[in-house]
């Protein structure tokens, strides 16, 4: 059974319809969908507690009035602090330079992929620079990750699977065969290789975190998986200390994929999606960005059977509830200054 995320449901529990490229192009031609007030209605459901009415992002005052700019951009002015703000102030899209229509198109294009989105293709679809597409995609990954922030999975009579897979740290072989080294030896490695540990509840959500090794994931697993959960794991000795807290079922993959009811096929399915996204779209995911790609793959795996319309509205809602990105606001400006 596929879990339904409440963040992708419309008002009053109604699901948003799916749409393809033809429907999206038709909507762009329809003036009712591209005029400014239409876009405001798309973003307004991010504040259901105020029925879409503006609230000051600085002081929280709800007494505000419209104060449009000479070029027609909609702004509001707070009666309490006299500050001006827009519909994206204090959100992940704060200080945006592109039109709101471009951001909504970006979210739709990003969600329409099933294993990831190439940044070159993303920049071409939006007609922006590669750097713009790179930062925007990472902001959307940040919104995806916010849906499971602080979430604990499992519980009594629930089943979860854990597994780990290593990414990054590739050492390029030398051109001449005589100059090549054994890259399997520890002294010949780059030291940048990290492990993605996934915790996946059956018929539930998927949590992904990055560690230096599988043995370092124990405290995080105890924190994110509720007590009483039956945990399935492979034969790795890194999971042995978990027997003291959870009812464990282990499977030795040298004997089979599933042995006596114990398997980690759900976790392996997640890693299959992450690997295919790495090989087919990103080609290289490592370092400080690895956790963001891992969290993106978890979102896509959990909502793979949800329509792209529901996914798009879910991401817009998460982005409008998130604060401005600490890592990617002014990302390239900081890099240039350094």
BAKE-871055 format. One record per atom (N, C-alpha, C): residue number from 1; x, y, z. Coordinates in steps of 0.02 Angstrom, whole numbers. Layout:
N
SITE   num       px       py       pz
SITE   NUM        X        Y        Z
...
END
This chain:
338
SITE   num       px       py       pz
SITE     1       42      -60        0
SITE     1        0        0        0
SITE     1       44       62        0
SITE     2       30      109      -45
SITE     2       70      169      -51
SITE     2       49      220        0
SITE     3       95      247       41
SITE     3       77      298       90
SITE     3       56      362       56
SITE     4        6      396       84
SITE     4      -17      460       58
SITE     4        8      515      104
SITE     5       46      561       76
SITE     5       74      615      115
SITE     5       23      671      120
SITE     6        6      695      180
SITE     6      -44      749      185
SITE     6      -21      814      155
SITE     7       44      822      142
SITE     7       69      884      114
SITE     7       55      890       40
SITE     8       31      837        7
SITE     8       17      842      -64
SITE     8      -58      843      -77
SITE     9      -98      853      -26
SITE     9     -170      855      -35
SITE     9     -193      927      -40
SITE    10     -245      938      -78
SITE    10     -271     1005      -87
SITE    10     -317     1024      -30
SITE    11     -351     1082      -35
SITE    11     -397     1104       16
SITE    11     -453     1054       26
SITE    12     -473     1044       88
SITE    12     -527      999      107
SITE    12     -512      927       86
SITE    13     -447      909       81
SITE    13     -428      841       67
SITE    13     -434      821       -6
SITE    14     -450      866      -51
SITE    14     -457      849     -122
SITE    14     -388      843     -154
SITE    15     -379      792     -194
SITE    15     -315      781     -227
SITE    15     -309      827     -288
SITE    16     -247      852     -301
SITE    16     -236      893     -359
SITE    16     -229      848     -420
SITE    17     -254      869     -478
SITE    17     -251      826     -538
SITE    17     -180      822     -565
SITE    18     -167      767     -599
SITE    18     -103      759     -633
SITE    18     -104      800     -698
SITE    19      -45      815     -723
SITE    19      -41      852     -786
SITE    19       23      832     -823
SITE    20       20      833     -889
SITE    20       78      819     -930
SITE    20      101      882     -964
SITE    21      148      875    -1011
SITE    21      176      933    -1044
SITE    21      124      968    -1088
SITE    22       80      928    -1119
SITE    22       29      959    -1161
SITE    22      -19     1001    -1119
SITE    23      -40      973    -1062
SITE    23      -85     1011    -1018
SITE    23      -51     1072     -990
SITE    24       14     1065     -974
SITE    24       51     1122     -947
SITE    24       57     1177     -999
SITE    25       69     1158    -1062
SITE    25       74     1209    -1115
SITE    25        7     1243    -1125
SITE    26      -48     1205    -1120
SITE    26     -114     1234    -1128
SITE    26     -128     1284    -1072
SITE    27     -106     1267    -1011
SITE    27     -117     1313     -955
SITE    27      -77     1377     -964
SITE    28      -18     1372     -993
SITE    28       22     1432    -1004
SITE    28      -11     1477    -1055
SITE    29      -50     1448    -1102
SITE    29      -84     1490    -1151
SITE    29     -148     1521    -1123
SITE    30     -173     1492    -1069
SITE    30     -236     1516    -1040
SITE    30     -221     1576     -994
SITE    31     -248     1634    -1010
SITE    31     -233     1694     -971
SITE    31     -257     1688     -900
SITE    32     -308     1647     -889
SITE    32     -333     1640     -820
SITE    32     -282     1606     -775
SITE    33     -234     1570     -804
SITE    33     -185     1535     -764
SITE    33     -119     1572     -759
SITE    34     -108     1622     -801
SITE    34      -44     1655     -800
SITE    34      -47     1726     -774
SITE    35     -105     1753     -765
SITE    35     -107     1821     -738
SITE    35      -86     1821     -665
SITE    36      -66     1877     -641
SITE    36      -35     1882     -575
SITE    36      -82     1856     -520
SITE    37     -144     1875     -521
SITE    37     -189     1853     -468
SITE    37     -199     1778     -469
SITE    38     -194     1746     -527
SITE    38     -199     1674     -530
SITE    38     -140     1641     -495
SITE    39      -81     1669     -503
SITE    39      -23     1641     -471
SITE    39      -26     1652     -396
SITE    40      -55     1707     -375
SITE    40      -62     1719     -303
SITE    40     -108     1667     -272
SITE    41     -159     1647     -308
SITE    41     -204     1596     -280
SITE    41     -170     1529     -273
SITE    42     -121     1514     -318
SITE    42      -84     1452     -313
SITE    42      -43     1450     -249
SITE    43      -12     1506     -232
SITE    43       32     1508     -173
SITE    43       -7     1522     -109
SITE    44      -67     1548     -113
SITE    44     -104     1566      -53
SITE    44     -120     1507       -8
SITE    45     -135     1447      -34
SITE    45     -151     1391       12
SITE    45      -95     1373       59
SITE    46      -34     1401       50
SITE    46       20     1387       97
SITE    46        4     1415      166
SITE    47      -46     1459      172
SITE    47      -65     1487      236
SITE    47     -138     1470      250
SITE    48     -154     1406      261
SITE    48     -224     1388      271
SITE    48     -254     1417      334
SITE    49     -212     1429      385
SITE    49     -240     1455      448
SITE    49     -264     1527      441
SITE    50     -243     1562      389
SITE    50     -266     1631      378
SITE    50     -310     1637      316
SITE    51     -331     1580      288
SITE    51     -372     1580      227
SITE    51     -338     1616      169
SITE    52     -271     1614      168
SITE    52     -234     1647      114
SITE    52     -224     1721      124
SITE    53     -247     1750      179
SITE    53     -237     1822      191
SITE    53     -164     1835      210
SITE    54     -136     1892      189
SITE    54      -66     1906      203
SITE    54      -53     1918      277
SITE    55        4     1895      300
SITE    55       27     1905      369
SITE    55       99     1928      365
SITE    56      117     1978      402
SITE    56      185     2006      400
SITE    56      235     1952      419
SITE    57      287     1943      377
SITE    57      337     1892      389
SITE    57      387     1913      443
SITE    58      387     1977      463
SITE    58      434     2000      514
SITE    58      403     1999      584
SITE    59      344     2028      593
SITE    59      315     2034      659
SITE    59      253     1991      669
SITE    60      227     1961      615
SITE    60      169     1918      620
SITE    60      102     1955      623
SITE    61      101     2019      611
SITE    61       39     2057      613
SITE    61       -4     2039      552
SITE    62      -69     2032      564
SITE    62     -115     2014      510
SITE    62     -151     2074      480
SITE    63     -137     2134      506
SITE    63     -168     2195      479
SITE    63     -120     2224      427
SITE    64     -133     2209      365
SITE    64      -89     2230      310
SITE    64     -133     2255      253
SITE    65     -104     2297      212
SITE    65     -141     2323      154
SITE    65      -95     2322       93
SITE    66     -127     2317       34
SITE    66      -89     2312      -28
SITE    66      -50     2375      -42
SITE    67       11     2367      -66
SITE    67       55     2424      -83
SITE    67       96     2404     -144
SITE    68       63     2405     -201
SITE    68       96     2382     -262
SITE    68      152     2430     -283
SITE    69      201     2402     -317
SITE    69      256     2440     -345
SITE    69      234     2473     -410
SITE    70      270     2525     -433
SITE    70      250     2558     -495
SITE    70      245     2512     -555
SITE    71      287     2459     -556
SITE    71      285     2412     -612
SITE    71      229     2361     -605
SITE    72      193     2363     -550
SITE    72      136     2318     -541
SITE    72      148     2259     -495
SITE    73      212     2250     -470
SITE    73      224     2194     -425
SITE    73      186     2203     -360
SITE    74      154     2149     -338
SITE    74      113     2152     -278
SITE    74      156     2151     -215
SITE    75      145     2199     -172
SITE    75      177     2202     -106
SITE    75      124     2220      -55
SITE    76      137     2201        7
SITE    76       94     2222       62
SITE    76      135     2262      112
SITE    77      101     2305      148
SITE    77      134     2345      200
SITE    77      101     2330      267
SITE    78      143     2314      316
SITE    78      119     2297      383
SITE    78      101     2361      421
SITE    79       44     2361      453
SITE    79       23     2420      491
SITE    79       63     2428      555
SITE    80       88     2372      583
SITE    80      124     2375      646
SITE    80      196     2397      638
SITE    81      234     2362      595
SITE    81      306     2378      588
SITE    81      320     2420      526
SITE    82      270     2434      485
SITE    82      276     2475      425
SITE    82      324     2445      374
SITE    83      337     2382      379
SITE    83      381     2349      331
SITE    83      342     2322      272
SITE    84      375     2322      213
SITE    84      345     2295      153
SITE    84      366     2222      144
SITE    85      321     2181      119
SITE    85      338     2112      106
SITE    85      296     2087       47
SITE    86      319     2032       18
SITE    86      284     2000      -38
SITE    86      260     1931      -17
SITE    87      229     1896      -63
SITE    87      201     1831      -47
SITE    87      256     1779      -33
SITE    88      318     1794      -56
SITE    88      374     1747      -45
SITE    88      421     1769       11
SITE    89      407     1824       44
SITE    89      450     1848       98
SITE    89      451     1797      155
SITE    90      511     1783      180
SITE    90      517     1736      235
SITE    90      509     1664      216
SITE    91      508     1649      150
SITE    91      501     1580      127
SITE    91      564     1560       88
SITE    92      562     1499       61
SITE    92      619     1474       24
SITE    92      631     1513      -40
SITE    93      579     1547      -65
SITE    93      586     1587     -126
SITE    93      598     1661     -112
SITE    94      618     1678      -52
SITE    94      630     1748      -35
SITE    94      685     1778      -79
SITE    95      678     1842      -94
SITE    95      726     1880     -135
SITE    95      734     1850     -204
SITE    96      679     1822     -231
SITE    96      684     1792     -297
SITE    96      688     1845     -350
SITE    97      720     1828     -406
SITE    97      728     1873     -462
SITE    97      688     1852     -523
SITE    98      672     1787     -527
SITE    98      631     1763     -583
SITE    98      557     1774     -569
SITE    99      516     1777     -620
SITE    99      443     1782     -609
SITE    99      417     1720     -572
SITE   100      363     1729     -536
SITE   100      333     1673     -500
SITE   100      313     1617     -548
SITE   101      293     1635     -607
SITE   101      274     1585     -656
SITE   101      332     1538     -671
SITE   102      393     1565     -674
SITE   102      452     1524     -687
SITE   102      465     1476     -629
SITE   103      453     1498     -568
SITE   103      464     1454     -511
SITE   103      413     1397     -509
SITE   104      351     1412     -526
SITE   104      301     1360     -528
SITE   104      315     1310     -584
SITE   105      339     1335     -641
SITE   105      359     1290     -694
SITE   105      418     1248     -674
SITE   106      465     1277     -636
SITE   106      524     1240     -613
SITE   106      504     1184     -566
SITE   107      458     1197     -521
SITE   107      435     1145     -475
SITE   107      401     1089     -513
SITE   108      359     1106     -562
SITE   108      325     1056     -601
SITE   108      374     1013     -641
SITE   109      424     1045     -672
SITE   109      474     1008     -710
SITE   109      517      964     -665
SITE   110      533      989     -606
SITE   110      575      951     -560
SITE   110      538      890     -533
SITE   111      475      897     -518
SITE   111      435      842     -492
SITE   111      417      791     -545
SITE   112      419      811     -608
SITE   112      397      766     -661
SITE   112      448      711     -674
SITE   113      509      718     -650
SITE   113      559      666     -657
SITE   113      550      614     -602
SITE   114      572      553     -616
SITE   114      561      498     -568
SITE   114      625      477     -533
SITE   115      683      492     -562
SITE   115      746      472     -531
SITE   115      795      531     -521
SITE   116      774      591     -539
SITE   116      818      648     -532
SITE   116      811      693     -593
SITE   117      843      750     -590
SITE   117      839      799     -644
SITE   117      909      824     -661
SITE   118      928      818     -724
SITE   118      992      845     -747
SITE   118      989      921     -744
SITE   119     1042      952     -717
SITE   119     1043     1024     -711
SITE   119     1051     1058     -779
SITE   120     1084     1027     -826
SITE   120     1088     1056     -893
SITE   120     1019     1057     -926
SITE   121      983     1002     -920
SITE   121      915     1000     -948
SITE   121      870     1048     -911
SITE   122      879     1054     -845
SITE   122      838     1099     -804
SITE   122      849     1171     -825
SITE   123      912     1191     -836
SITE   123      927     1259     -856
SITE   123      900     1274     -926
SITE   124      900     1224     -970
SITE   124      874     1236    -1038
SITE   124      798     1243    -1037
SITE   125      764     1204     -995
SITE   125      691     1209     -992
SITE   125      669     1276     -964
SITE   126      707     1302     -915
SITE   126      689     1365     -884
SITE   126      719     1426     -919
SITE   127      766     1413     -966
SITE   127      801     1466    -1002
SITE   127      838     1510     -952
SITE   128      877     1478     -908
SITE   128      918     1514     -859
SITE   128      988     1484     -860
SITE   129     1034     1516     -824
SITE   129     1101     1490     -820
SITE   129     1103     1425     -780
SITE   130     1157     1387     -791
SITE   130     1167     1325     -753
SITE   130     1169     1339     -678
SITE   131     1203     1394     -659
SITE   131     1210     1410     -588
SITE   131     1142     1424     -556
SITE   132     1098     1457     -593
SITE   132     1030     1471     -567
SITE   132      992     1406     -557
SITE   133      996     1361     -606
SITE   133      961     1297     -600
SITE   133      989     1255     -543
SITE   134     1055     1257     -533
SITE   134     1087     1219     -480
SITE   134     1062     1241     -411
SITE   135     1061     1306     -399
SITE   135     1038     1331     -334
SITE   135      964     1318     -324
SITE   136      924     1329     -376
SITE   136      852     1319     -369
SITE   136      836     1246     -354
SITE   137      871     1200     -387
SITE   137      858     1129     -375
SITE   137      876     1110     -303
SITE   138      930     1137     -277
SITE   138      949     1122     -208
SITE   138      899     1152     -158
SITE   139      869     1208     -175
SITE   139      817     1236     -132
SITE   139      756     1190     -132
SITE   140      739     1162     -189
SITE   140      682     1115     -192
SITE   140      698     1052     -154
SITE   141      761     1029     -156
SITE   141      780      970     -116
SITE   141      775      986      -42
SITE   142      790     1048      -24
SITE   142      783     1069       46
SITE   142      710     1067       67
SITE   143      665     1087       22
SITE   143      594     1084       38
SITE   143      571     1011       45
SITE   144      596      967        2
SITE   144      579      896        8
SITE   144      601      868       75
SITE   145      661      885       96
SITE   145      687      859      159
SITE   145      648      884      219
SITE   146      618      943      214
SITE   146      581      971      271
SITE   146      519      930      288
SITE   147      495      889      241
SITE   147      435      850      254
SITE   147      446      795      305
SITE   148      509      774      316
SITE   148      524      721      364
SITE   148      568      746      421
SITE   149      573      811      428
SITE   149      614      839      482
SITE   149      585      820      550
SITE   150      625      787      591
SITE   150      603      767      658
SITE   150      555      707      657
SITE   151      545      676      601
SITE   151      497      620      596
SITE   151      528      556      624
SITE   152      489      519      663
SITE   152      508      452      686
SITE   152      464      401      652
SITE   153      493      349      628
SITE   153      455      297      593
SITE   153      449      235      637
SITE   154      405      190      618
SITE   154      397      128      654
SITE   154      350      134      713
SITE   155      355       85      757
SITE   155      312       81      816
SITE   155      293        9      828
SITE   156      248       -2      875
SITE   156      226      -69      891
SITE   156      194     -102      830
SITE   157      217     -164      818
SITE   157      192     -205      763
SITE   157      207     -174      695
SITE   158      254     -129      691
SITE   158      276     -100      628
SITE   158      343     -130      609
SITE   159      359     -129      544
SITE   159      420     -159      518
SITE   159      459     -105      480
SITE   160      523     -102      493
SITE   160      568      -55      459
SITE   160      629      -93      433
SITE   161      659      -66      381
SITE   161      718      -95      352
SITE   161      775      -44      353
SITE   162      836      -67      366
SITE   162      894      -23      366
SITE   162      947      -54      321
SITE   163      985      -11      288
SITE   163     1040      -34      246
SITE   163     1085       25      231
SITE   164     1144       12      206
SITE   164     1191       64      189
SITE   164     1223       52      121
SITE   165     1242      106       88
SITE   165     1276      102       23
SITE   165     1326      160       19
SITE   166     1383      148      -11
SITE   166     1437      197      -13
SITE   166     1435      236      -79
SITE   167     1450      302      -74
SITE   167     1450      346     -131
SITE   167     1511      392     -127
SITE   168     1532      416     -185
SITE   168     1586      465     -188
SITE   168     1654      434     -178
SITE   169     1705      478     -176
SITE   169     1773      456     -163
SITE   169     1806      419     -221
SITE   170     1782      433     -282
SITE   170     1810      398     -341
SITE   170     1883      420     -352
SITE   171     1926      371     -364
SITE   171     1996      384     -381
SITE   171     2006      364     -454
SITE   172     2023      412     -496
SITE   172     2030      399     -567
SITE   172     2093      358     -581
SITE   173     2087      305     -619
SITE   173     2147      264     -634
SITE   173     2194      300     -682
SITE   174     2258      285     -676
SITE   174     2307      315     -720
SITE   174     2300      290     -792
SITE   175     2327      328     -838
SITE   175     2321      309     -909
SITE   175     2358      244     -923
SITE   176     2421      239     -902
SITE   176     2461      180     -916
SITE   176     2447      126     -864
SITE   177     2443       65     -889
SITE   177     2427        9     -845
SITE   177     2481        0     -791
SITE   178     2543       13     -808
SITE   178     2598        4     -760
SITE   178     2594       54     -703
SITE   179     2562      111     -713
SITE   179     2558      163     -662
SITE   179     2496      156     -617
SITE   180     2452      110     -632
SITE   180     2390      104     -594
SITE   180     2402       70     -527
SITE   181     2361       89     -478
SITE   181     2367       64     -410
SITE   181     2305       24     -392
SITE   182     2310      -13     -338
SITE   182     2253      -52     -314
SITE   182     2209       -5     -273
SITE   183     2153       17     -303
SITE   183     2110       66     -271
SITE   183     2069       37     -214
SITE   184     2073      -29     -204
SITE   184     2037      -61     -149
SITE   184     2074      -52      -83
SITE   185     2138      -38      -85
SITE   185     2178      -31      -24
SITE   185     2164       36        9
SITE   186     2163       37       75
SITE   186     2145       97      113
SITE   186     2192      155       98
SITE   187     2256      141       91
SITE   187     2304      195       80
SITE   187     2298      227       11
SITE   188     2262      195      -35
SITE   188     2254      222     -102
SITE   188     2186      255     -112
SITE   189     2146      261      -61
SITE   189     2081      292      -66
SITE   189     2085      367      -54
SITE   190     2033      402      -75
SITE   190     2034      475      -71
SITE   190     2012      501       -2
SITE   191     1978      459       38
SITE   191     1953      482      102
SITE   191     1887      520       98
SITE   192     1860      527       39
SITE   192     1797      564       30
SITE   192     1736      518       24
SITE   193     1746      454       29
SITE   193     1691      407       21
SITE   193     1647      407       83
SITE   194     1580      413       73
SITE   194     1532      415      128
SITE   194     1478      363      116
SITE   195     1445      344      170
SITE   195     1393      295      166
SITE   195     1325      328      177
SITE   196     1277      312      135
SITE   196     1208      333      145
SITE   196     1171      277      180
SITE   197     1146      290      239
SITE   197     1108      241      277
SITE   197     1034      258      271
SITE   198      994      210      250
SITE   198      923      221      240
SITE   198      884      183      293
SITE   199      833      215      320
SITE   199      786      184      367
SITE   199      717      190      334
SITE   200      689      134      315
SITE   200      627      135      277
SITE   200      574       92      311
SITE   201      519      123      327
SITE   201      463       87      357
SITE   201      420       58      301
SITE   202      401       -4      309
SITE   202      357      -35      260
SITE   202      289       -2      263
SITE   203      264       19      204
SITE   203      202       57      198
SITE   203      207      123      236
SITE   204      267      152      238
SITE   204      278      215      273
SITE   204      329      257      237
SITE   205      362      301      274
SITE   205      409      348      246
SITE   205      481      322      248
SITE   206      524      355      211
SITE   206      594      337      205
SITE   206      637      393      231
SITE   207      685      376      274
SITE   207      732      424      302
SITE   207      802      406      279
SITE   208      840      456      256
SITE   208      908      444      231
SITE   208      956      493      265
SITE   209     1012      467      289
SITE   209     1063      509      320
SITE   209     1132      485      297
SITE   210     1182      528      302
SITE   210     1249      514      278
SITE   210     1297      511      336
SITE   211     1341      461      335
SITE   211     1390      451      388
SITE   211     1457      432      357
SITE   212     1508      435      400
SITE   212     1574      413      377
SITE   212     1578      338      370
SITE   213     1539      300      409
SITE   213     1537      227      405
SITE   213     1472      202      434
SITE   214     1455      140      419
SITE   214     1391      113      443
SITE   214     1389      109      519
SITE   215     1446       96      551
SITE   215     1447       90      624
SITE   215     1429      155      659
SITE   216     1436      212      624
SITE   216     1420      277      654
SITE   216     1346      293      651
SITE   217     1306      251      619
SITE   217     1235      266      610
SITE   217     1192      242      668
SITE   218     1221      204      716
SITE   218     1182      176      771
SITE   218     1141      227      810
SITE   219     1171      281      836
SITE   219     1132      330      874
SITE   219     1075      361      834
SITE   220     1086      375      770
SITE   220     1033      404      728
SITE   220      976      355      718
SITE   221      992      292      710
SITE   221      940      241      700
SITE   221      898      234      763
SITE   222      930      235      821
SITE   222      892      230      884
SITE   222      847      291      894
SITE   223      869      348      869
SITE   223      830      409      877
SITE   223      772      413      828
SITE   224      781      389      766
SITE   224      730      399      714
SITE   224      683      340      707
SITE   225      699      282      736
SITE   225      654      224      733
SITE   225      625      213      803
SITE   226      560      211      808
SITE   226      527      204      873
SITE   226      539      136      903
SITE   227      538      134      969
SITE   227      548       72     1005
SITE   227      488       26      992
SITE   228      502      -39      988
SITE   228      450      -87      973
SITE   228      446     -106      900
SITE   229      484      -72      858
SITE   229      485      -87      787
SITE   229      526     -150      773
SITE   230      502     -191      728
SITE   230      541     -249      704
SITE   230      585     -224      647
SITE   231      651     -229      655
SITE   231      698     -201      608
SITE   231      731     -258      569
SITE   232      729     -252      503
SITE   232      762     -299      458
SITE   232      828     -269      434
SITE   233      881     -308      435
SITE   233      947     -284      414
SITE   233      985     -341      383
SITE   234     1040     -324      349
SITE   234     1081     -376      318
SITE   234     1133     -401      367
SITE   235     1185     -436      341
SITE   235     1233     -469      385
SITE   235     1289     -424      409
SITE   236     1287     -359      393
SITE   236     1341     -313      413
SITE   236     1349     -311      489
SITE   237     1410     -318      515
SITE   237     1419     -316      588
SITE   237     1404     -248      619
SITE   238     1396     -196      578
SITE   238     1381     -130      604
SITE   238     1312     -128      638
SITE   239     1267     -175      620
SITE   239     1200     -176      648
SITE   239     1194     -219      710
SITE   240     1248     -253      731
SITE   240     1244     -298      789
SITE   240     1223     -262      854
SITE   241     1248     -201      868
SITE   241     1227     -167      931
SITE   241     1153     -151      934
SITE   242     1117     -151      877
SITE   242     1046     -135      877
SITE   242     1003     -190      907
SITE   243     1031     -249      917
SITE   243      993     -304      947
SITE   243      972     -288     1018
SITE   244     1008     -244     1051
SITE   244      992     -227     1120
SITE   244      929     -184     1125
SITE   245      908     -153     1070
SITE   245      850     -108     1073
SITE   245      791     -133     1031
SITE   246      805     -166      975
SITE   246      752     -185      929
SITE   246      749     -261      921
SITE   247      690     -284      901
SITE   247      683     -354      880
SITE   247      709     -358      809
SITE   248      768     -388      800
SITE   248      802     -388      736
SITE   248      789     -452      697
SITE   249      784     -444      632
SITE   249      783     -501      586
SITE   249      837     -489      534
SITE   250      885     -535      530
SITE   250      943     -526      487
SITE   250      939     -573      427
SITE   251      965     -549      372
SITE   251      968     -589      311
SITE   251     1040     -586      285
SITE   252     1068     -644      270
SITE   252     1134     -648      240
SITE   252     1125     -651      164
SITE   253     1148     -600      130
SITE   253     1136     -596       59
SITE   253     1177     -647       20
SITE   254     1224     -680       52
SITE   254     1258     -735       19
SITE   254     1213     -796       13
SITE   255     1161     -799       55
SITE   255     1113     -855       53
SITE   255     1052     -838       11
SITE   256     1034     -776        6
SITE   256      976     -758      -34
SITE   256      954     -687      -20
SITE   257      907     -662      -61
SITE   257      880     -595      -52
SITE   257      832     -593        7
SITE   258      794     -647       16
SITE   258      746     -652       71
SITE   258      752     -722      100
SITE   259      767     -726      165
SITE   259      776     -790      199
SITE   259      735     -790      263
SITE   260      689     -838      268
SITE   260      646     -846      327
SITE   260      607     -782      343
SITE   261      585     -748      291
SITE   261      545     -688      300
SITE   261      584     -624      311
SITE   262      649     -629      320
SITE   262      691     -570      330
SITE   262      718     -546      263
SITE   263      710     -482      248
SITE   263      736     -454      185
SITE   263      742     -378      193
SITE   264      782     -350      149
SITE   264      791     -277      146
SITE   264      776     -252       76
SITE   265      727     -283       43
SITE   265      712     -265      -26
SITE   265      687     -194      -33
SITE   266      650     -169       17
SITE   266      627     -100       14
SITE   266      684      -51       15
SITE   267      734      -63       58
SITE   267      792      -20       61
SITE   267      832      -25       -3
SITE   268      838      -85      -31
SITE   268      875      -94      -94
SITE   268      839      -58     -151
SITE   269      773      -56     -149
SITE   269      736      -19     -200
SITE   269      752       55     -198
SITE   270      760       82     -137
SITE   270      779      152     -130
SITE   270      848      164     -160
SITE   271      896      120     -144
SITE   271      964      130     -170
SITE   271      966      121     -245
SITE   272      923       80     -273
SITE   272      920       74     -346
SITE   272      901      140     -378
SITE   273      852      175     -348
SITE   273      832      240     -375
SITE   273      888      291     -367
SITE   274      922      291     -310
SITE   274      976      338     -299
SITE   274     1035      325     -346
SITE   275     1052      261     -357
SITE   275     1107      244     -403
SITE   275     1090      264     -475
SITE   276     1029      251     -496
SITE   276     1011      268     -565
SITE   276     1009      343     -574
SITE   277      989      380     -522
SITE   277      993      453     -527
SITE   277     1064      478     -532
SITE   278     1109      445     -495
SITE   278     1180      464     -498
SITE   278     1209      449     -567
SITE   279     1197      390     -594
SITE   279     1228      370     -657
SITE   279     1195      404     -717
SITE   280     1129      415     -715
SITE   280     1094      441     -773
SITE   280     1087      516     -776
SITE   281     1086      550     -717
SITE   281     1073      622     -716
SITE   281     1131      662     -687
SITE   282     1153      643     -627
SITE   282     1200      686     -590
SITE   282     1273      667     -605
SITE   283     1286      603     -616
SITE   283     1353      578     -632
SITE   283     1402      581     -574
SITE   284     1393      627     -529
SITE   284     1438      632     -471
SITE   284     1400      665     -414
SITE   285     1390      628     -360
SITE   285     1359      655     -300
SITE   285     1403      636     -241
SITE   286     1429      684     -207
SITE   286     1474      671     -151
SITE   286     1481      734     -110
SITE   287     1520      729      -56
SITE   287     1535      787      -15
SITE   287     1474      813       22
SITE   288     1470      878       32
SITE   288     1415      907       72
SITE   288     1347      902       38
SITE   289     1345      887      -27
SITE   289     1281      884      -62
SITE   289     1251      814      -63
SITE   290     1289      764      -41
SITE   290     1265      695      -45
SITE   290     1201      685       -6
SITE   291     1196      715       53
SITE   291     1137      706       95
SITE   291     1076      736       60
SITE   292     1084      789       22
SITE   292     1027      820      -11
SITE   292     1001      775      -68
SITE   293     1047      745     -105
SITE   293     1025      699     -157
SITE   293      993      637     -127
SITE   294     1018      614      -69
SITE   294      989      556      -36
SITE   294      918      572      -12
SITE   295      908      631       15
SITE   295      841      650       38
SITE   295      793      660      -20
SITE   296      819      685      -76
SITE   296      777      692     -136
SITE   296      754      623     -160
SITE   297      800      574     -162
SITE   297      782      507     -184
SITE   297      731      476     -137
SITE   298      735      491      -72
SITE   298      686      465      -24
SITE   298      617      493      -39
SITE   299      614      558      -53
SITE   299      549      589      -70
SITE   299      520      557     -133
SITE   300      561      549     -185
SITE   300      537      521     -248
SITE   300      516      448     -239
SITE   301      551      412     -197
SITE   301      533      342     -186
SITE   301      467      336     -148
SITE   302      456      379      -99
SITE   302      395      375      -59
SITE   302      334      396     -100
SITE   303      341      445     -144
SITE   303      284      473     -180
SITE   303      285      454     -254
SITE   304      316      397     -270
SITE   304      323      378     -341
SITE   304      256      363     -373
SITE   305      206      343     -334
SITE   305      141      327     -362
SITE   305       91      385     -355
SITE   306      114      441     -330
SITE   306       72      501     -323
SITE   306       78      542     -387
SITE   307       23      571     -409
SITE   307       24      609     -472
SITE   307       70      669     -467
SITE   308       95      690     -525
SITE   308      141      747     -525
SITE   308      106      812     -504
SITE   309       40      815     -514
SITE   309        4      874     -490
SITE   309        5      879     -414
SITE   310       -5      823     -381
SITE   310       -3      822     -307
SITE   310       68      835     -283
SITE   311      118      807     -316
SITE   311      187      819     -297
SITE   311      205      893     -303
SITE   312      183      924     -359
SITE   312      199      994     -370
SITE   312      169     1039     -316
SITE   313      105     1029     -300
SITE   313       74     1070     -248
SITE   313      103     1054     -180
SITE   314      125      992     -169
SITE   314      157      976     -106
SITE   314      223     1013      -97
SITE   315      264     1015     -151
SITE   315      328     1050     -147
SITE   315      318     1125     -139
SITE   316      269     1153     -174
SITE   316      255     1225     -166
SITE   316      236     1240      -94
SITE   317      193     1198      -65
SITE   317      174     1208        5
SITE   317      232     1203       53
SITE   318      277     1154       42
SITE   318      335     1146       85
SITE   318      382     1206       78
SITE   319      392     1230       16
SITE   319      436     1287        5
SITE   319      409     1350       38
SITE   320      343     1360       36
SITE   320      313     1419       66
SITE   320      312     1416      142
SITE   321      319     1356      170
SITE   321      322     1349      242
SITE   321      394     1351      268
SITE   322      443     1344      224
SITE   322      513     1342      243
SITE   322      543     1412      247
SITE   323      591     1421      290
SITE   323      626     1485      295
SITE   323      676     1491      238
SITE   324      701     1552      225
SITE   324      752     1560      173
SITE   324      811     1513      184
SITE   325      837     1486      131
SITE   325      891     1437      135
SITE   325      955     1469      162
SITE   326      981     1440      214
SITE   326     1044     1466      243
SITE   326     1103     1449      197
SITE   327     1100     1391      165
SITE   327     1156     1368      124
SITE   327     1156     1397       54
SITE   328     1097     1411       26
SITE   328     1094     1428      -45
SITE   328     1068     1498      -60
SITE   329     1051     1538      -10
SITE   329     1037     1608      -22
SITE   329     1103     1644      -31
SITE   330     1115     1673      -90
SITE   330     1179     1706     -103
SITE   330     1236     1657     -110
SITE   331     1221     1595     -134
SITE   331     1272     1543     -138
SITE   331     1330     1564     -183
SITE   332     1315     1584     -244
SITE   332     1369     1601     -291
SITE   332     1402     1667     -273
SITE   333     1365     1713     -241
SITE   333     1395     1776     -221
SITE   333     1448     1763     -166
SITE   334     1432     1719     -119
SITE   334     1481     1702      -67
SITE   334     1541     1667      -96
SITE   335     1530     1623     -145
SITE   335     1585     1587     -176
SITE   335     1631     1635     -213
SITE   336     1602     1686     -246
SITE   336     1643     1735     -282
SITE   336     1682     1778     -234
SITE   337     1651     1797     -177
SITE   337     1686     1838     -128
SITE   337     1744     1801      -95
SITE   338     1735     1736      -87
SITE   338     1789     1696      -56
SITE   338     1848     1687     -103
END
